[in-house]
Amino acid sequence: DTAVSQTPKYLVTQMGNDKSIKCEQNLGHDTMYWYKQDSKKFLKIMFSYNNKELIINETVPNRFSPKSPDKAHLNLHINSLELGDSAVYFCASSQGLQSRDIQYFGAGTRLSVL
Amino acid sequence: AQKITQTQPGMFVQEKEAVTLDCTYDTSDQSYGLFWYKQPSSGEMIFLIYQGSYDEQNATEGRYSLNFQKARKSANLVISASQLGDSAMYFCAMREVYNDMRFGAGTRLTVKP
């Protein structure tokens, strides 16, 4: 069983479309995250959810919205896709918010906006 | 703000030799965690090793060890007996209490046969 799974692995779409990426973790963790990795491999936090409450929102455009139906799932919805949204998006989870809590990552979703 | 610096964009190592990947960090907090992740060409992010700021001993996980020098704010990753499968991007990361995790720019390691 994959600990953190995200789908789809690849997503190719046109500018202006709306798309979603799903994430599920079976580790029993309380905290989940979305990261964006750009073409230079730089990783940046987008959102964190702890017990279904949004706790961090790093100046991400409001076209991006996380939705968590329960603590095992954190989906990412993106409206009106732009060329600059092309990147790899990673979901991750950790036990909690402590500095010692290891984050485990999904395999990533490569989004290409044409 | 936290800052993680990995000064080596790329490194080469001969198979079976040891290699050290450098990482320095900047924080004013006393309590924080340091992490290393591996990203092979297949793209996934794999957790390798963790070091807490209050841990007195350097962390070790198999062939991976973390050379933690708190006063110098460095957390170098040492890979012993390199294997071809170690070729990948390696990211150093730090997290302060109730703060988000910050990543360095990464080091691309190539293991030569």
Interface residues (C-beta under 8 A of the other chain):
Chain A: K40 K41 F42 L43 K44 I45 S48 I56 E58 V88 F90 A92 L97 Q98 S99 R100 D101 I102 Q103 Y104 F105 G106 A107 G108 R110
Chain B: S31 Y32 G33 F35 Y37 Q39 G43 E44 M45 I46 F47 Y50 G52 S53 M89 F91 R95 E96 V97 Y98 N99 D100 M101 F103 A105 G106
